[in-house]
């Protein structure tokens, strides 16, 4: 009987929790979603996957662009940028502790530039921007998806 009551309590608690979370997040405006997106990306980016990486910056801008700049030990820089209206999907490859977040655009809509590269500076376009991430839980990924969908809808 106690087991039955606990099972019923679990089933009742889940919808209440979901309604609370939805009510809280749907009251968020553009600034809150933008702040959350940046916090999520900054906390999740895993710079330890590249020993030569000296500095990195990742940002969702108020103009709805995603920018990633990587600076390496010998000065080479890689810069990636695309507008959220071009975003087709976000995929996560890996498991909870480590993985890769892939931003996919409809066409070659991601600007890729290199600076101070011994092989020469290169400007090109890409369809996928893959970033290494750590501690990307399904809830965090869903929330990031929600945030980027909200911001994308603001400009369409």
C-alpha positions as CSV (number, residue, x, y, z in Angstrom):
1,X,0.0,0.0,0.0
2,X,2.8,2.4,0.9
3,X,4.5,1.5,-2.5
4,X,1.2,2.4,-4.3
5,X,1.0,5.7,-2.6
6,X,4.6,6.6,-3.4
7,X,4.1,5.6,-7.1
8,X,1.0,7.8,-7.3
9,X,2.9,10.7,-5.6
10,X,5.7,10.4,-8.2
11,X,3.1,10.5,-11.0
12,X,1.5,13.6,-9.5
13,X,4.8,15.4,-8.8
14,X,6.1,15.1,-12.3
15,X,3.2,17.1,-14.0
16,X,3.3,19.7,-11.3
17,X,7.1,20.1,-11.8
18,X,6.7,20.3,-15.5
19,X,4.0,23.0,-15.3
20,X,6.1,25.0,-12.8
21,X,9.2,24.9,-15.1
22,X,7.2,25.8,-18.2
23,X,5.4,28.7,-16.5
24,X,8.8,30.0,-15.2
25,X,10.6,29.8,-18.6
26,X,7.8,31.0,-20.8
27,X,7.8,34.3,-18.9
28,X,11.4,34.8,-20.0
29,X,12.0,37.5,-22.5
30,X,14.7,37.9,-25.1
31,X,17.4,39.1,-22.6
32,X,16.9,36.2,-20.3
33,X,17.1,33.6,-23.2
34,X,20.2,35.4,-24.5
35,X,21.8,35.4,-21.1
36,X,21.0,31.7,-20.6
37,X,22.3,30.7,-24.1
38,X,25.6,32.4,-23.4
39,X,25.9,31.0,-19.9
40,X,25.1,27.5,-21.2
41,X,27.7,27.7,-24.0
42,X,30.4,29.2,-21.8
43,X,29.9,26.6,-19.1
44,X,29.7,23.7,-21.6
45,X,32.6,24.5,-24.0
46,X,35.4,22.0,-23.4
47,X,38.7,23.7,-24.2
48,X,40.7,20.8,-22.7
49,X,40.2,18.8,-26.0
50,X,42.8,20.9,-27.8
51,X,46.1,21.3,-25.9
52,X,47.3,24.0,-28.4
53,X,44.3,26.3,-27.6
54,X,45.3,29.4,-25.8
55,X,42.1,31.4,-25.6
56,X,38.5,31.0,-26.8
57,X,35.3,33.1,-26.9
58,X,31.8,31.9,-27.7
59,X,28.8,34.1,-27.8
60,X,25.2,34.5,-28.9
61,X,25.0,38.2,-29.7
62,X,22.0,40.5,-29.3
63,X,21.9,40.6,-33.1
64,X,21.2,36.8,-33.0
65,X,24.6,35.6,-34.3
66,X,26.6,32.8,-32.9
67,X,30.3,33.6,-32.8
68,X,33.2,31.4,-31.9
69,X,36.8,32.6,-31.9
70,X,39.7,30.3,-31.0
71,X,43.3,31.6,-30.5
72,X,46.1,29.1,-30.5
73,X,49.5,29.3,-28.8
74,X,51.4,30.5,-31.9
75,X,48.9,33.2,-32.7
76,X,46.7,31.4,-35.3
77,X,43.0,32.3,-34.9
78,X,39.9,30.6,-36.2
79,X,36.7,32.4,-36.4
80,X,33.2,31.0,-37.0
81,X,30.0,32.9,-37.3
82,X,26.4,32.4,-38.4
83,X,23.0,34.0,-37.9
84,X,20.3,32.1,-36.0
85,X,17.9,32.4,-38.9
86,X,20.2,30.0,-40.8
87,X,20.2,27.4,-38.0
88,X,18.6,24.1,-39.1
89,X,19.3,21.8,-36.1
90,X,21.4,21.2,-33.0
91,X,22.7,17.7,-32.4
92,X,24.7,16.3,-29.5
93,X,27.2,13.4,-30.2
94,X,28.6,11.7,-27.1
95,X,27.6,11.0,-23.6
96,X,26.8,13.2,-20.6
97,X,30.3,14.1,-19.4
98,X,31.9,14.7,-22.9
99,X,30.7,15.1,-26.4
100,X,30.3,17.4,-29.3
101,X,27.6,19.9,-30.0
102,X,26.9,20.3,-33.7
103,X,25.1,23.4,-35.1
104,X,23.9,22.6,-38.6
105,X,22.7,25.2,-41.1
106,X,20.5,24.8,-44.1
107,X,23.3,25.6,-46.6
108,X,27.0,26.7,-46.3
109,X,25.9,29.6,-44.0
110,X,28.7,29.4,-41.4
111,X,31.5,31.9,-42.0
112,X,34.9,30.3,-41.3
113,X,38.0,32.5,-41.3
114,X,41.6,31.8,-40.2
115,X,44.1,34.5,-39.3
116,X,47.9,34.3,-38.8
117,X,48.0,30.8,-40.1
118,X,51.4,29.6,-41.4
119,X,49.5,27.9,-44.3
120,X,47.8,31.2,-45.2
121,X,44.7,33.0,-44.1
122,X,41.6,31.2,-45.4
123,X,38.0,32.4,-45.8
124,X,35.4,29.7,-46.4
125,X,31.9,28.6,-45.6
126,X,30.6,25.5,-43.8
127,X,27.3,23.8,-43.0
128,X,28.3,22.4,-39.6
129,X,30.0,24.0,-36.6
130,X,31.1,21.4,-34.1
131,X,32.2,22.4,-30.7
132,X,33.5,20.2,-27.9
133,X,31.4,20.2,-24.8
134,X,31.4,18.8,-21.3
135,X,28.5,18.1,-18.9
136,X,25.8,18.5,-21.5
137,X,22.8,16.9,-19.9
138,X,19.6,16.3,-21.9
139,X,17.9,19.0,-19.9
140,X,20.6,21.5,-20.6
141,X,20.5,20.6,-24.3
142,X,16.7,20.9,-24.5
143,X,16.9,24.3,-22.7
144,X,19.6,25.6,-25.1
145,X,17.4,24.4,-28.0
146,X,14.4,26.3,-26.5
147,X,16.5,29.4,-26.1
148,X,17.9,29.4,-29.6
149,X,14.4,28.6,-31.1
150,X,13.0,31.6,-29.1
151,X,15.7,33.9,-30.3
152,X,15.5,32.6,-33.9
153,X,11.7,33.3,-33.9
154,X,12.3,36.9,-32.8
155,X,14.0,37.8,-36.1
156,X,11.8,35.8,-38.5
